[in-house]
Amino acid sequence: MDNESLVWLSKSFGLFYLIALSIIIVAYAYWPSNKTAFDQAALSILGDDDSPSDIPSERPSWR
């Protein structure tokens, strides 16, 4: 096996590997049973203190 054949084989394998991996990742992200877990993760960063503060001391002094 010469160098050009080995390079072609590795490039082809890498291409098909990345295509297959991308398809698996997209299928996992859009799988219907994962929707609740992703929705909970999206809302978990907000927490309970997601409203603006009304305490005057926390407002900038330039206002």
PyMOL Python script that loads the backbone (N, CA, C, O; Angstrom):
from pymol import cmd

cmd.read_pdbstr("""\
ATOM      1  N   MET A   1       0.860  -1.174   0.000  1.00  0.00           N
ATOM      2  CA  MET A   1       0.000   0.000   0.000  1.00  0.00           C
ATOM      3  C   MET A   1       0.903   1.234   0.000  1.00  0.00           C
ATOM      4  O   MET A   1       1.739   1.405   0.888  1.00  0.00           O
ATOM      5  N   ASP A   2       0.726   2.074  -0.989  1.00  0.00           N
ATOM      6  CA  ASP A   2       1.559   3.269  -1.069  1.00  0.00           C
ATOM      7  C   ASP A   2       0.951   4.417  -0.267  1.00  0.00           C
ATOM      8  O   ASP A   2      -0.147   4.305   0.278  1.00  0.00           O
ATOM      9  N   ASN A   3       1.677   5.502  -0.211  1.00  0.00           N
ATOM     10  CA  ASN A   3       1.293   6.651   0.616  1.00  0.00           C
ATOM     11  C   ASN A   3      -0.016   7.283   0.132  1.00  0.00           C
ATOM     12  O   ASN A   3      -0.858   7.644   0.953  1.00  0.00           O
ATOM     13  N   GLU A   4      -0.198   7.419  -1.155  1.00  0.00           N
ATOM     14  CA  GLU A   4      -1.411   8.058  -1.678  1.00  0.00           C
ATOM     15  C   GLU A   4      -2.660   7.245  -1.355  1.00  0.00           C
ATOM     16  O   GLU A   4      -3.708   7.813  -1.047  1.00  0.00           O
ATOM     17  N   SER A   5      -2.558   5.937  -1.423  1.00  0.00           N
ATOM     18  CA  SER A   5      -3.707   5.083  -1.083  1.00  0.00           C
ATOM     19  C   SER A   5      -4.047   5.190   0.394  1.00  0.00           C
ATOM     20  O   SER A   5      -5.219   5.221   0.771  1.00  0.00           O
ATOM     21  N   LEU A   6      -3.018   5.245   1.225  1.00  0.00           N
ATOM     22  CA  LEU A   6      -3.241   5.368   2.660  1.00  0.00           C
ATOM     23  C   LEU A   6      -3.860   6.717   3.017  1.00  0.00           C
ATOM     24  O   LEU A   6      -4.741   6.790   3.872  1.00  0.00           O
ATOM     25  N   VAL A   7      -3.406   7.769   2.372  1.00  0.00           N
ATOM     26  CA  VAL A   7      -3.976   9.107   2.604  1.00  0.00           C
ATOM     27  C   VAL A   7      -5.427   9.144   2.147  1.00  0.00           C
ATOM     28  O   VAL A   7      -6.278   9.689   2.849  1.00  0.00           O
ATOM     29  N   TRP A   8      -5.727   8.569   0.973  1.00  0.00           N
ATOM     30  CA  TRP A   8      -7.106   8.534   0.467  1.00  0.00           C
ATOM     31  C   TRP A   8      -8.006   7.755   1.416  1.00  0.00           C
ATOM     32  O   TRP A   8      -9.128   8.175   1.698  1.00  0.00           O
ATOM     33  N   LEU A   9      -7.509   6.612   1.911  1.00  0.00           N
ATOM     34  CA  LEU A   9      -8.295   5.792   2.825  1.00  0.00           C
ATOM     35  C   LEU A   9      -8.569   6.525   4.134  1.00  0.00           C
ATOM     36  O   LEU A   9      -9.688   6.478   4.646  1.00  0.00           O
ATOM     37  N   SER A  10      -7.561   7.198   4.677  1.00  0.00           N
ATOM     38  CA  SER A  10      -7.765   7.900   5.943  1.00  0.00           C
ATOM     39  C   SER A  10      -8.690   9.106   5.774  1.00  0.00           C
ATOM     40  O   SER A  10      -9.497   9.395   6.658  1.00  0.00           O
ATOM     41  N   LYS A  11      -8.580   9.801   4.661  1.00  0.00           N
ATOM     42  CA  LYS A  11      -9.483  10.931   4.418  1.00  0.00           C
ATOM     43  C   LYS A  11     -10.923  10.461   4.228  1.00  0.00           C
ATOM     44  O   LYS A  11     -11.853  11.088   4.734  1.00  0.00           O
ATOM     45  N   SER A  12     -11.106   9.368   3.507  1.00  0.00           N
ATOM     46  CA  SER A  12     -12.448   8.832   3.295  1.00  0.00           C
ATOM     47  C   SER A  12     -13.050   8.332   4.599  1.00  0.00           C
ATOM     48  O   SER A  12     -14.217   8.597   4.889  1.00  0.00           O
ATOM     49  N   PHE A  13     -12.260   7.612   5.385  1.00  0.00           N
ATOM     50  CA  PHE A  13     -12.752   7.128   6.669  1.00  0.00           C
ATOM     51  C   PHE A  13     -13.116   8.297   7.586  1.00  0.00           C
ATOM     52  O   PHE A  13     -14.151   8.269   8.250  1.00  0.00           O
ATOM     53  N   GLY A  14     -12.272   9.315   7.620  1.00  0.00           N
ATOM     54  CA  GLY A  14     -12.556  10.481   8.453  1.00  0.00           C
ATOM     55  C   GLY A  14     -13.817  11.203   8.022  1.00  0.00           C
ATOM     56  O   GLY A  14     -14.596  11.653   8.862  1.00  0.00           O
ATOM     57  N   LEU A  15     -14.021  11.316   6.729  1.00  0.00           N
ATOM     58  CA  LEU A  15     -15.225  11.976   6.216  1.00  0.00           C
ATOM     59  C   LEU A  15     -16.484  11.225   6.629  1.00  0.00           C
ATOM     60  O   LEU A  15     -17.428  11.823   7.145  1.00  0.00           O
ATOM     61  N   PHE A  16     -16.497   9.909   6.400  1.00  0.00           N
ATOM     62  CA  PHE A  16     -17.678   9.122   6.753  1.00  0.00           C
ATOM     63  C   PHE A  16     -17.881   9.046   8.258  1.00  0.00           C
ATOM     64  O   PHE A  16     -19.015   8.988   8.732  1.00  0.00           O
ATOM     65  N   TYR A  17     -16.788   9.047   9.009  1.00  0.00           N
ATOM     66  CA  TYR A  17     -16.879   9.055  10.473  1.00  0.00           C
ATOM     67  C   TYR A  17     -17.535  10.338  10.959  1.00  0.00           C
ATOM     68  O   TYR A  17     -18.424  10.290  11.809  1.00  0.00           O
ATOM     69  N   LEU A  18     -17.117  11.476  10.441  1.00  0.00           N
ATOM     70  CA  LEU A  18     -17.700  12.748  10.878  1.00  0.00           C
ATOM     71  C   LEU A  18     -19.152  12.898  10.425  1.00  0.00           C
ATOM     72  O   LEU A  18     -19.965  13.466  11.154  1.00  0.00           O
ATOM     73  N   ILE A  19     -19.486  12.406   9.247  1.00  0.00           N
ATOM     74  CA  ILE A  19     -20.878  12.452   8.787  1.00  0.00           C
ATOM     75  C   ILE A  19     -21.755  11.600   9.695  1.00  0.00           C
ATOM     76  O   ILE A  19     -22.830  12.033  10.110  1.00  0.00           O
ATOM     77  N   ALA A  20     -21.295  10.386  10.005  1.00  0.00           N
ATOM     78  CA  ALA A  20     -22.071   9.494  10.881  1.00  0.00           C
ATOM     79  C   ALA A  20     -22.213  10.091  12.277  1.00  0.00           C
ATOM     80  O   ALA A  20     -23.289  10.028  12.871  1.00  0.00           O
ATOM     81  N   LEU A  21     -21.147  10.662  12.799  1.00  0.00           N
ATOM     82  CA  LEU A  21     -21.196  11.280  14.127  1.00  0.00           C
ATOM     83  C   LEU A  21     -22.163  12.464  14.148  1.00  0.00           C
ATOM     84  O   LEU A  21     -22.893  12.648  15.121  1.00  0.00           O
ATOM     85  N   SER A  22     -22.173  13.261  13.091  1.00  0.00           N
ATOM     86  CA  SER A  22     -23.097  14.398  13.015  1.00  0.00           C
ATOM     87  C   SER A  22     -24.544  13.934  12.972  1.00  0.00           C
ATOM     88  O   SER A  22     -25.407  14.529  13.617  1.00  0.00           O
ATOM     89  N   ILE A  23     -24.813  12.883  12.223  1.00  0.00           N
ATOM     90  CA  ILE A  23     -26.175  12.347  12.145  1.00  0.00           C
ATOM     91  C   ILE A  23     -26.618  11.824  13.506  1.00  0.00           C
ATOM     92  O   ILE A  23     -27.760  12.040  13.909  1.00  0.00           O
ATOM     93  N   ILE A  24     -25.732  11.143  14.212  1.00  0.00           N
ATOM     94  CA  ILE A  24     -26.062  10.618  15.549  1.00  0.00           C
ATOM     95  C   ILE A  24     -26.342  11.753  16.520  1.00  0.00           C
ATOM     96  O   ILE A  24     -27.286  11.670  17.305  1.00  0.00           O
ATOM     97  N   ILE A  25     -25.543  12.808  16.483  1.00  0.00           N
ATOM     98  CA  ILE A  25     -25.734  13.938  17.399  1.00  0.00           C
ATOM     99  C   ILE A  25     -27.051  14.657  17.107  1.00  0.00           C
ATOM    100  O   ILE A  25     -27.774  15.011  18.038  1.00  0.00           O
ATOM    101  N   VAL A  26     -27.372  14.875  15.842  1.00  0.00           N
ATOM    102  CA  VAL A  26     -28.631  15.543  15.485  1.00  0.00           C
ATOM    103  C   VAL A  26     -29.821  14.671  15.866  1.00  0.00           C
ATOM    104  O   VAL A  26     -30.830  15.180  16.355  1.00  0.00           O
ATOM    105  N   ALA A  27     -29.714  13.370  15.648  1.00  0.00           N
ATOM    106  CA  ALA A  27     -30.805  12.466  16.026  1.00  0.00           C
ATOM    107  C   ALA A  27     -31.010  12.484  17.539  1.00  0.00           C
ATOM    108  O   ALA A  27     -32.150  12.477  18.005  1.00  0.00           O
ATOM    109  N   TYR A  28     -29.936  12.507  18.302  1.00  0.00           N
ATOM    110  CA  TYR A  28     -30.057  12.563  19.761  1.00  0.00           C
ATOM    111  C   TYR A  28     -30.698  13.881  20.210  1.00  0.00           C
ATOM    112  O   TYR A  28     -31.533  13.891  21.115  1.00  0.00           O
ATOM    113  N   ALA A  29     -30.312  14.973  19.583  1.00  0.00           N
ATOM    114  CA  ALA A  29     -30.842  16.281  19.981  1.00  0.00           C
ATOM    115  C   ALA A  29     -32.330  16.415  19.668  1.00  0.00           C
ATOM    116  O   ALA A  29     -33.057  17.076  20.409  1.00  0.00           O
ATOM    117  N   TYR A  30     -32.789  15.803  18.588  1.00  0.00           N
ATOM    118  CA  TYR A  30     -34.189  15.920  18.198  1.00  0.00           C
ATOM    119  C   TYR A  30     -35.037  14.720  18.581  1.00  0.00           C
ATOM    120  O   TYR A  30     -36.200  14.645  18.184  1.00  0.00           O
ATOM    121  N   TRP A  31     -34.488  13.778  19.345  1.00  0.00           N
ATOM    122  CA  TRP A  31     -35.255  12.609  19.773  1.00  0.00           C
ATOM    123  C   TRP A  31     -36.379  13.072  20.701  1.00  0.00           C
ATOM    124  O   TRP A  31     -36.107  13.824  21.638  1.00  0.00           O
ATOM    125  N   PRO A  32     -37.619  12.660  20.482  1.00  0.00           N
ATOM    126  CA  PRO A  32     -38.751  13.183  21.264  1.00  0.00           C
ATOM    127  C   PRO A  32     -38.637  12.939  22.772  1.00  0.00           C
ATOM    128  O   PRO A  32     -39.093  13.774  23.554  1.00  0.00           O
ATOM    129  N   SER A  33     -38.056  11.848  23.193  1.00  0.00           N
ATOM    130  CA  SER A  33     -37.981  11.575  24.637  1.00  0.00           C
ATOM    131  C   SER A  33     -36.971  12.472  25.348  1.00  0.00           C
ATOM    132  O   SER A  33     -36.985  12.534  26.577  1.00  0.00           O
ATOM    133  N   ASN A  34     -36.103  13.162  24.628  1.00  0.00           N
ATOM    134  CA  ASN A  34     -35.124  14.055  25.242  1.00  0.00           C
ATOM    135  C   ASN A  34     -35.650  15.479  25.416  1.00  0.00           C
ATOM    136  O   ASN A  34     -34.970  16.324  25.999  1.00  0.00           O
ATOM    137  N   LYS A  35     -36.848  15.746  24.918  1.00  0.00           N
ATOM    138  CA  LYS A  35     -37.387  17.110  24.950  1.00  0.00           C
ATOM    139  C   LYS A  35     -37.544  17.626  26.377  1.00  0.00           C
ATOM    140  O   LYS A  35     -37.191  18.772  26.654  1.00  0.00           O
ATOM    141  N   THR A  36     -38.060  16.813  27.278  1.00  0.00           N
ATOM    142  CA  THR A  36     -38.278  17.287  28.650  1.00  0.00           C
ATOM    143  C   THR A  36     -36.949  17.592  29.336  1.00  0.00           C
ATOM    144  O   THR A  36     -36.848  18.577  30.067  1.00  0.00           O
ATOM    145  N   ALA A  37     -35.942  16.774  29.114  1.00  0.00           N
ATOM    146  CA  ALA A  37     -34.636  17.024  29.734  1.00  0.00           C
ATOM    147  C   ALA A  37     -34.012  18.307  29.199  1.00  0.00           C
ATOM    148  O   ALA A  37     -33.429  19.077  29.962  1.00  0.00           O
ATOM    149  N   PHE A  38     -34.131  18.544  27.886  1.00  0.00           N
ATOM    150  CA  PHE A  38     -33.577  19.766  27.310  1.00  0.00           C
ATOM    151  C   PHE A  38     -34.373  20.999  27.739  1.00  0.00           C
ATOM    152  O   PHE A  38     -33.788  22.060  27.956  1.00  0.00           O
ATOM    153  N   ASP A  39     -35.683  20.877  27.864  1.00  0.00           N
ATOM    154  CA  ASP A  39     -36.491  22.000  28.342  1.00  0.00           C
ATOM    155  C   ASP A  39     -36.145  22.353  29.785  1.00  0.00           C
ATOM    156  O   ASP A  39     -36.044  23.531  30.129  1.00  0.00           O
ATOM    157  N   GLN A  40     -35.964  21.349  30.624  1.00  0.00           N
ATOM    158  CA  GLN A  40     -35.574  21.609  32.013  1.00  0.00           C
ATOM    159  C   GLN A  40     -34.197  22.247  32.090  1.00  0.00           C
ATOM    160  O   GLN A  40     -33.978  23.144  32.905  1.00  0.00           O
ATOM    161  N   ALA A  41     -33.280  21.806  31.267  1.00  0.00           N
ATOM    162  CA  ALA A  41     -31.936  22.389  31.261  1.00  0.00           C
ATOM    163  C   ALA A  41     -31.965  23.837  30.785  1.00  0.00           C
ATOM    164  O   ALA A  41     -31.211  24.670  31.288  1.00  0.00           O
ATOM    165  N   ALA A  42     -32.824  24.140  29.828  1.00  0.00           N
ATOM    166  CA  ALA A  42     -32.917  25.510  29.323  1.00  0.00           C
ATOM    167  C   ALA A  42     -33.493  26.451  30.367  1.00  0.00           C
ATOM    168  O   ALA A  42     -33.092  27.612  30.440  1.00  0.00           O
ATOM    169  N   LEU A  43     -34.422  25.970  31.171  1.00  0.00           N
ATOM    170  CA  LEU A  43     -35.044  26.813  32.183  1.00  0.00           C
ATOM    171  C   LEU A  43     -34.261  26.840  33.492  1.00  0.00           C
ATOM    172  O   LEU A  43     -34.488  27.724  34.318  1.00  0.00           O
ATOM    173  N   SER A  44     -33.357  25.907  33.699  1.00  0.00           N
ATOM    174  CA  SER A  44     -32.658  25.831  34.978  1.00  0.00           C
ATOM    175  C   SER A  44     -31.680  26.977  35.178  1.00  0.00           C
ATOM    176  O   SER A  44     -31.346  27.300  36.319  1.00  0.00           O
ATOM    177  N   ILE A  45     -31.211  27.600  34.107  1.00  0.00           N
ATOM    178  CA  ILE A  45     -30.263  28.688  34.283  1.00  0.00           C
ATOM    179  C   ILE A  45     -30.944  29.972  34.738  1.00  0.00           C
ATOM    180  O   ILE A  45     -30.281  30.886  35.227  1.00  0.00           O
ATOM    181  N   LEU A  46     -32.252  30.045  34.581  1.00  0.00           N
ATOM    182  CA  LEU A  46     -32.962  31.249  34.981  1.00  0.00           C
ATOM    183  C   LEU A  46     -33.137  31.325  36.493  1.00  0.00           C
ATOM    184  O   LEU A  46     -32.976  32.396  37.077  1.00  0.00           O
ATOM    185  N   GLY A  47     -33.453  30.241  37.117  1.00  0.00           N
ATOM    186  CA  GLY A  47     -33.637  30.233  38.565  1.00  0.00           C
ATOM    187  C   GLY A  47     -34.876  30.995  38.995  1.00  0.00           C
ATOM    188  O   GLY A  47     -35.747  31.307  38.182  1.00  0.00           O
ATOM    189  N   ASP A  48     -34.940  31.288  40.282  1.00  0.00           N
ATOM    190  CA  ASP A  48     -36.085  32.008  40.836  1.00  0.00           C
ATOM    191  C   ASP A  48     -35.874  33.516  40.846  1.00  0.00           C
ATOM    192  O   ASP A  48     -36.844  34.267  40.948  1.00  0.00           O
ATOM    193  N   ASP A  49     -34.661  33.966  40.746  1.00  0.00           N
ATOM    194  CA  ASP A  49     -34.352  35.395  40.836  1.00  0.00           C
ATOM    195  C   ASP A  49     -34.084  35.980  39.452  1.00  0.00           C
ATOM    196  O   ASP A  49     -33.041  36.590  39.220  1.00  0.00           O
ATOM    197  N   ASP A  50     -35.023  35.793  38.546  1.00  0.00           N
ATOM    198  CA  ASP A  50     -34.809  36.279  37.192  1.00  0.00           C
ATOM    199  C   ASP A  50     -35.512  37.607  36.917  1.00  0.00           C
ATOM    200  O   ASP A  50     -35.582  38.034  35.765  1.00  0.00           O
ATOM    201  N   SER A  51     -36.029  38.261  37.945  1.00  0.00           N
ATOM    202  CA  SER A  51     -36.677  39.550  37.747  1.00  0.00           C
ATOM    203  C   SER A  51     -35.692  40.667  38.103  1.00  0.00           C
ATOM    204  O   SER A  51     -34.770  40.456  38.890  1.00  0.00           O
ATOM    205  N   PRO A  52     -35.887  41.850  37.526  1.00  0.00           N
ATOM    206  CA  PRO A  52     -34.986  42.956  37.838  1.00  0.00           C
ATOM    207  C   PRO A  52     -35.139  43.401  39.292  1.00  0.00           C
ATOM    208  O   PRO A  52     -36.207  43.288  39.894  1.00  0.00           O
ATOM    209  N   SER A  53     -34.080  43.888  39.809  1.00  0.00           N
ATOM    210  CA  SER A  53     -34.075  44.311  41.207  1.00  0.00           C
ATOM    211  C   SER A  53     -34.684  45.704  41.341  1.00  0.00           C
ATOM    212  O   SER A  53     -34.475  46.567  40.488  1.00  0.00           O
ATOM    213  N   ASP A  54     -35.438  45.915  42.418  1.00  0.00           N
ATOM    214  CA  ASP A  54     -36.038  47.223  42.681  1.00  0.00           C
ATOM    215  C   ASP A  54     -35.351  47.943  43.834  1.00  0.00           C
ATOM    216  O   ASP A  54     -35.866  48.947  44.326  1.00  0.00           O
ATOM    217  N   ILE A  55     -34.231  47.462  44.261  1.00  0.00           N
ATOM    218  CA  ILE A  55     -33.505  48.097  45.364  1.00  0.00           C
ATOM    219  C   ILE A  55     -32.730  49.283  44.800  1.00  0.00           C
ATOM    220  O   ILE A  55     -31.913  49.108  43.896  1.00  0.00           O
ATOM    221  N   PRO A  56     -32.973  50.495  45.322  1.00  0.00           N
ATOM    222  CA  PRO A  56     -32.322  51.695  44.769  1.00  0.00           C
ATOM    223  C   PRO A  56     -30.802  51.673  44.908  1.00  0.00           C
ATOM    224  O   PRO A  56     -30.111  52.258  44.074  1.00  0.00           O
ATOM    225  N   SER A  57     -30.267  51.023  45.927  1.00  0.00           N
ATOM    226  CA  SER A  57     -28.823  51.043  46.122  1.00  0.00           C
ATOM    227  C   SER A  57     -28.084  50.230  45.066  1.00  0.00           C
ATOM    228  O   SER A  57     -26.877  50.405  44.900  1.00  0.00           O
ATOM    229  N   GLU A  58     -28.761  49.364  44.363  1.00  0.00           N
ATOM    230  CA  GLU A  58     -28.113  48.558  43.345  1.00  0.00           C
ATOM    231  C   GLU A  58     -28.150  49.216  41.969  1.00  0.00           C
ATOM    232  O   GLU A  58     -27.563  48.696  41.020  1.00  0.00           O
ATOM    233  N   ARG A  59     -28.829  50.343  41.852  1.00  0.00           N
ATOM    234  CA  ARG A  59     -28.869  51.040  40.573  1.00  0.00           C
ATOM    235  C   ARG A  59     -27.594  51.882  40.405  1.00  0.00           C
ATOM    236  O   ARG A  59     -27.018  52.342  41.391  1.00  0.00           O
ATOM    237  N   PRO A  60     -27.169  52.076  39.186  1.00  0.00           N
ATOM    238  CA  PRO A  60     -25.971  52.905  38.968  1.00  0.00           C
ATOM    239  C   PRO A  60     -26.178  54.323  39.458  1.00  0.00           C
ATOM    240  O   PRO A  60     -27.296  54.838  39.431  1.00  0.00           O
ATOM    241  N   SER A  61     -25.116  54.948  39.900  1.00  0.00           N
ATOM    242  CA  SER A  61     -25.208  56.302  40.467  1.00  0.00           C
ATOM    243  C   SER A  61     -25.390  57.357  39.387  1.00  0.00           C
ATOM    244  O   SER A  61     -25.809  58.470  39.704  1.00  0.00           O
ATOM    245  N   TRP A  62     -25.103  57.067  38.154  1.00  0.00           N
ATOM    246  CA  TRP A  62     -25.216  58.045  37.101  1.00  0.00           C
ATOM    247  C   TRP A  62     -26.642  58.261  36.619  1.00  0.00           C
ATOM    248  O   TRP A  62     -26.879  59.153  35.805  1.00  0.00           O
ATOM    249  N   ARG A  63     -27.583  57.486  37.090  1.00  0.00           N
ATOM    250  CA  ARG A  63     -28.979  57.667  36.669  1.00  0.00           C
ATOM    251  C   ARG A  63     -29.649  58.751  37.410  1.00  0.00           C
ATOM    252  O   ARG A  63     -30.825  59.027  37.172  1.00  0.00           O
TER     253      ARG A  63
END
""", "prot")
cmd.dss("prot")
cmd.show_as("cartoon", "prot")
cmd.util.cbc("prot")
cmd.orient("prot")
